[in-house]
Amino acid sequence: MGDYSKALEFYDKALKIEEKTLPPNHPLLGTSYNNIGRVYGNMRDYPKTLEFYNKALKIVEKTLPPNHPDLAASYSNIGTGYDNRGEYSKAFEFYNKALKIQEKTLPPNHPSLATSYNNIGLAYYGMDDYSKALEFYDKTLKIQEKTLRPNHPDLAASYSNVGAVYDSMGEYSKAFEFYNKALKIFEKTLPANHLSLATSYNNIGATYAGMGYYSNALEFYDKALKIEEKTLPPNHPLLATSYNNMGTAYSGMGDYSKALSFLEKTLAIRQKSLPPTHPGIKRTIDNIDYVKKKM
């Protein structure tokens, strides 16, 4: 984990000097606002993230032509801030603004286009529009398969995204196909405790759980959890996801006391790390209520 408080301290010192010595719309101010917004994003303080990204955007909109790539980057940053808050329609709005600029100004196989297609796919996935999510993930993959080496981690991430959509659609054989493509890349290219491996294990576990094979699911969830408990701080949102996965699998097996234990761990982390309106909090409370009724 980065030392984000130290980073903020130095960025804030730079910003104070710039605000005293530069005109209010100077591009360096926009860069500082973006840097601070990015650090707050890493700290999962999404209101602050959006506050600083919006300050940067105001400067960029006033000082750059409407199709400038830095404007697209600002729109993407704000989209990511909304995406992380679970506000997927707002995220889509800003991702789409970025994409419109990039489609006018970039060659068709440019990596930034692949990123924007992926971002829009994520927003559609968050809004449960799976056919549209697949459409944009497919656009991402077409660029990446032409421009990246076959074991590139970005390609693995895209395979995982496609797998997640098929998983949510209940098309488990297709989900396995894409999740396993991702896992093969990660196992060849990453150290054994890398978080991307944990994500892959969680994904495959979720597919087994969707098919009702809860003991298989727990095997993969446990692999993921072991990596995360070694590498993440105790209140990290990824740990909440893994505890939630374990809880729902135990619930599916009818072991409600174990399920409740893991779901309560999930809720404790999510209430500390997510905004109170985030849909993940409500889902966890609903899961806990369900398990309590079954006990």
C-alpha positions as CSV (number, residue, x, y, z in Angstrom):
1,M,0.0,0.0,0.0
2,G,1.2,3.5,-0.8
3,D,1.7,6.1,1.9
4,Y,-1.2,8.2,0.8
5,S,-1.2,10.6,3.7
6,K,2.4,11.5,2.9
7,A,1.6,11.9,-0.8
8,L,-1.3,14.2,0.1
9,E,1.0,16.3,2.3
10,F,3.4,16.9,-0.5
11,Y,0.7,17.5,-3.1
12,D,-1.0,20.0,-0.8
13,K,2.3,21.9,-0.3
14,A,2.8,22.1,-4.1
15,L,-0.9,23.2,-4.5
16,K,-0.5,26.0,-1.9
17,I,2.5,27.4,-3.8
18,E,0.7,27.2,-7.1
19,E,-2.5,28.8,-5.9
20,K,-0.4,31.8,-4.6
21,T,1.7,32.2,-7.7
22,L,-0.3,31.0,-10.7
23,P,-3.4,32.4,-12.4
24,P,-6.6,30.4,-11.3
25,N,-6.9,28.5,-14.6
26,H,-3.3,27.6,-15.1
27,P,-2.8,23.9,-16.3
28,L,-0.4,23.1,-13.5
29,L,-3.2,23.7,-11.0
30,G,-5.3,21.3,-12.9
31,T,-2.5,18.7,-12.7
32,S,-2.3,19.2,-9.0
33,Y,-6.0,18.8,-8.5
34,N,-5.9,15.6,-10.5
35,N,-3.0,14.2,-8.5
36,I,-4.9,14.9,-5.2
37,G,-8.1,13.4,-6.6
38,R,-6.2,10.3,-7.6
39,V,-4.7,9.9,-4.1
40,Y,-8.2,10.3,-2.5
41,G,-9.4,7.7,-4.9
42,N,-6.7,5.3,-3.7
43,M,-7.8,6.0,-0.2
44,R,-11.5,5.3,-1.2
45,D,-12.6,8.8,-0.2
46,Y,-14.8,9.2,-3.2
47,P,-16.5,12.5,-2.3
48,K,-13.0,14.1,-2.1
49,T,-11.9,12.4,-5.2
50,L,-14.8,13.9,-7.2
51,E,-14.3,17.3,-5.6
52,F,-10.7,17.6,-6.9
53,Y,-11.4,15.9,-10.2
54,N,-14.2,18.5,-10.8
55,K,-11.8,21.3,-9.9
56,A,-9.4,20.0,-12.5
57,L,-12.2,19.6,-15.1
58,K,-13.3,23.3,-14.7
59,I,-9.8,24.4,-15.6
60,V,-9.5,22.0,-18.6
61,E,-12.9,23.0,-20.0
62,K,-11.9,26.7,-19.9
63,T,-8.4,26.4,-21.3
64,L,-8.4,23.5,-23.8
65,P,-10.2,22.9,-27.1
66,P,-13.3,20.6,-26.8
67,N,-11.6,17.6,-28.4
68,H,-8.4,17.7,-26.4
69,P,-7.2,14.4,-24.9
70,D,-6.7,15.9,-21.5
71,L,-10.4,16.8,-21.5
72,A,-11.2,13.1,-22.2
73,A,-8.9,12.1,-19.4
74,S,-10.7,14.4,-17.0
75,Y,-14.1,13.0,-18.0
76,S,-12.7,9.5,-17.5
77,N,-11.4,10.4,-14.0
78,I,-14.8,11.7,-12.9
79,G,-16.5,8.6,-14.4
80,T,-14.3,6.4,-12.3
81,G,-15.2,8.4,-9.2
82,Y,-18.9,7.9,-9.8
83,D,-18.3,4.2,-10.7
84,N,-16.5,3.6,-7.4
85,R,-19.5,5.1,-5.5
86,G,-21.9,2.8,-7.3
87,E,-23.5,5.7,-9.3
88,Y,-23.3,3.9,-12.6
89,S,-25.5,6.1,-14.7
90,K,-23.4,9.1,-13.8
91,A,-20.3,7.1,-14.5
92,F,-21.6,6.2,-17.9
93,E,-22.4,9.9,-18.7
94,F,-18.8,10.9,-18.1
95,Y,-17.2,7.8,-19.7
96,N,-19.3,8.5,-22.8
97,K,-18.1,12.1,-23.0
98,A,-14.5,10.8,-22.9
99,L,-15.2,8.2,-25.6
100,K,-16.8,10.7,-28.0
101,I,-13.6,12.8,-27.9
102,Q,-11.3,9.7,-28.3
103,E,-13.3,8.3,-31.2
104,K,-12.8,11.6,-33.1
105,T,-9.1,12.0,-32.3
106,L,-7.5,8.6,-31.9
107,P,-6.7,5.8,-34.3
108,P,-9.2,2.8,-34.0
109,N,-6.8,0.5,-32.2
110,H,-5.5,3.0,-29.6
111,P,-5.1,1.7,-26.0
112,S,-7.1,4.7,-24.6
113,L,-10.1,3.6,-26.7
114,A,-9.8,0.1,-25.3
115,T,-9.8,1.7,-21.8
116,S,-12.9,3.8,-22.5
117,Y,-14.8,0.8,-24.0
118,N,-13.9,-1.2,-20.9
119,N,-15.1,1.6,-18.6
120,I,-18.4,1.9,-20.4
121,G,-18.7,-1.9,-20.2
122,L,-18.2,-1.7,-16.4
123,A,-20.9,1.0,-16.1
124,Y,-23.4,-1.1,-18.1
125,Y,-22.5,-4.1,-16.0
126,G,-23.1,-2.1,-12.9
127,M,-26.6,-1.1,-14.3
128,D,-27.3,-4.9,-15.1
129,D,-27.4,-4.2,-18.8
130,Y,-25.4,-7.3,-19.7
131,S,-25.8,-7.3,-23.5
132,K,-24.5,-3.8,-23.7
133,A,-21.7,-4.7,-21.3
134,L,-20.6,-7.6,-23.5
135,E,-20.8,-5.3,-26.6
136,F,-18.3,-2.9,-25.1
137,Y,-16.1,-5.5,-23.5
138,D,-15.9,-7.2,-26.9
139,K,-14.7,-3.9,-28.5
140,T,-12.0,-3.7,-25.8
141,L,-10.9,-7.3,-26.4
142,K,-10.6,-6.7,-30.2
143,I,-8.2,-3.9,-29.7
144,Q,-6.2,-5.7,-27.0
145,E,-5.9,-8.9,-28.9
146,K,-4.4,-7.0,-31.8
147,T,-2.1,-4.8,-29.8
148,L,-1.0,-6.7,-26.6
149,R,1.2,-9.8,-26.1
150,P,-0.9,-12.9,-25.3
151,N,0.1,-13.0,-21.6
152,H,-0.5,-9.3,-20.9
153,P,-2.4,-8.6,-17.6
154,D,-4.8,-6.1,-19.3
155,L,-5.9,-9.0,-21.5
156,A,-6.5,-11.2,-18.5
157,A,-8.5,-8.4,-16.8
158,S,-10.7,-8.1,-19.9
159,Y,-11.3,-11.9,-20.0
160,S,-12.3,-11.6,-16.3
161,N,-14.8,-8.9,-17.1
162,V,-16.4,-10.9,-19.9
163,G,-16.5,-13.9,-17.5
164,A,-18.3,-11.8,-14.9
165,V,-21.0,-10.8,-17.4
166,Y,-21.6,-14.5,-18.4
167,D,-21.7,-15.5,-14.8
168,S,-24.3,-12.9,-14.0
169,M,-26.4,-14.1,-17.0
170,G,-26.2,-17.7,-15.7
171,E,-24.1,-18.9,-18.6
172,Y,-21.6,-20.7,-16.4
173,S,-19.7,-22.6,-19.1
174,K,-18.9,-19.4,-20.9
175,A,-18.0,-17.8,-17.6
176,F,-15.6,-20.6,-16.8
177,E,-14.1,-20.3,-20.3
178,F,-13.2,-16.6,-19.8
179,Y,-12.2,-16.9,-16.1
180,N,-9.8,-19.7,-16.9
181,K,-8.2,-17.7,-19.7
182,A,-7.6,-15.0,-17.2
183,L,-6.3,-17.4,-14.5
184,K,-3.8,-19.0,-16.9
185,I,-2.3,-15.6,-17.7
186,F,-2.1,-14.6,-14.1
187,E,-0.6,-17.9,-13.0
188,K,2.1,-17.6,-15.6
189,T,3.0,-13.9,-15.0
190,L,2.3,-13.0,-11.4
191,P,3.8,-14.0,-8.0
192,A,1.8,-16.4,-5.9
193,N,0.4,-13.8,-3.5
194,H,-0.7,-11.3,-6.2
195,L,-4.2,-9.8,-5.7
196,S,-5.1,-10.4,-9.3
197,L,-4.8,-14.1,-8.6
198,A,-7.1,-13.7,-5.6
199,T,-9.6,-12.0,-7.9
200,S,-9.4,-14.9,-10.4
201,Y,-10.0,-17.5,-7.6
202,N,-13.0,-15.5,-6.4
203,N,-14.4,-15.3,-9.8
204,I,-14.2,-19.1,-10.4
205,G,-15.6,-19.7,-6.9
206,A,-18.5,-17.4,-7.7
207,T,-19.3,-19.4,-10.9
208,Y,-19.3,-22.7,-8.9
209,A,-21.6,-21.1,-6.3
210,G,-23.9,-20.0,-9.1
211,M,-24.1,-23.6,-10.2
212,G,-24.9,-24.7,-6.7
213,Y,-21.5,-26.4,-6.2
214,Y,-20.8,-24.7,-2.9
215,S,-17.9,-27.0,-1.7
216,N,-16.0,-26.2,-4.9
217,A,-16.8,-22.6,-4.5
218,L,-15.4,-22.5,-1.0
219,E,-12.2,-24.1,-2.2
220,F,-11.5,-21.2,-4.5
221,Y,-12.9,-18.6,-2.2
222,D,-10.5,-19.9,0.5
223,K,-7.5,-19.6,-1.9
224,A,-8.5,-15.9,-2.6
225,L,-9.0,-15.1,1.1
226,K,-5.6,-16.5,2.1
227,I,-3.9,-14.2,-0.4
228,E,-5.9,-11.2,0.7
229,E,-5.4,-11.7,4.4
230,K,-1.7,-11.7,3.8
231,T,-1.5,-8.7,1.6
232,L,-4.4,-6.3,2.5
233,P,-5.2,-4.1,5.5
234,P,-8.0,-5.5,7.6
235,N,-10.7,-3.1,6.4
236,H,-10.0,-3.3,2.7
237,P,-13.1,-3.6,0.5
238,L,-11.7,-6.7,-1.3
239,L,-11.7,-8.6,2.0
240,A,-15.3,-7.6,2.4
241,T,-16.0,-9.2,-1.0
242,S,-14.3,-12.4,0.0
243,Y,-16.0,-12.6,3.4
244,N,-19.3,-12.1,1.6
245,N,-18.5,-14.8,-0.9
246,M,-17.7,-17.2,1.9
247,G,-20.9,-16.2,3.8
248,T,-23.2,-16.8,0.8
249,A,-21.5,-20.1,0.1
250,Y,-22.0,-21.4,3.6
251,S,-25.6,-20.1,3.5
252,G,-26.1,-22.1,0.3
253,M,-24.9,-25.2,2.1
254,G,-27.2,-24.5,5.0
255,D,-24.4,-23.7,7.5
256,Y,-26.1,-20.5,8.7
257,S,-23.9,-19.9,11.8
258,K,-20.7,-19.8,9.6
259,A,-22.6,-17.8,7.0
260,L,-23.6,-15.1,9.6
261,S,-20.1,-14.9,10.9
262,F,-18.6,-14.1,7.5
263,L,-21.5,-11.7,6.5
264,E,-21.1,-9.7,9.7
265,K,-17.4,-9.3,8.8
266,T,-18.5,-8.1,5.4
267,L,-20.9,-5.5,6.7
268,A,-18.4,-4.1,9.3
269,I,-15.9,-3.4,6.5
270,R,-18.4,-2.0,4.0
271,Q,-19.9,0.4,6.5
272,K,-16.4,1.8,7.1
273,S,-15.2,1.9,3.5
274,L,-18.3,2.7,1.4
275,P,-20.7,5.6,1.2
276,P,-23.9,4.8,3.2
277,T,-26.0,4.7,0.0
278,H,-23.8,2.2,-1.8
279,P,-25.9,-0.8,-3.0
280,G,-23.3,-3.2,-1.5
281,I,-24.3,-2.3,2.0
282,K,-28.0,-2.9,1.4
283,R,-27.3,-6.3,-0.2
284,T,-25.2,-7.3,2.8
285,I,-27.9,-6.3,5.3
286,D,-30.5,-8.3,3.2
287,N,-28.2,-11.3,3.2
288,I,-27.8,-11.1,7.0
289,D,-31.5,-10.8,7.5
290,Y,-32.1,-13.8,5.3
291,V,-29.6,-16.0,7.2
292,K,-31.0,-14.9,10.6
293,K,-34.5,-16.0,9.5
294,K,-33.1,-19.4,8.6
295,M,-31.3,-20.0,11.9
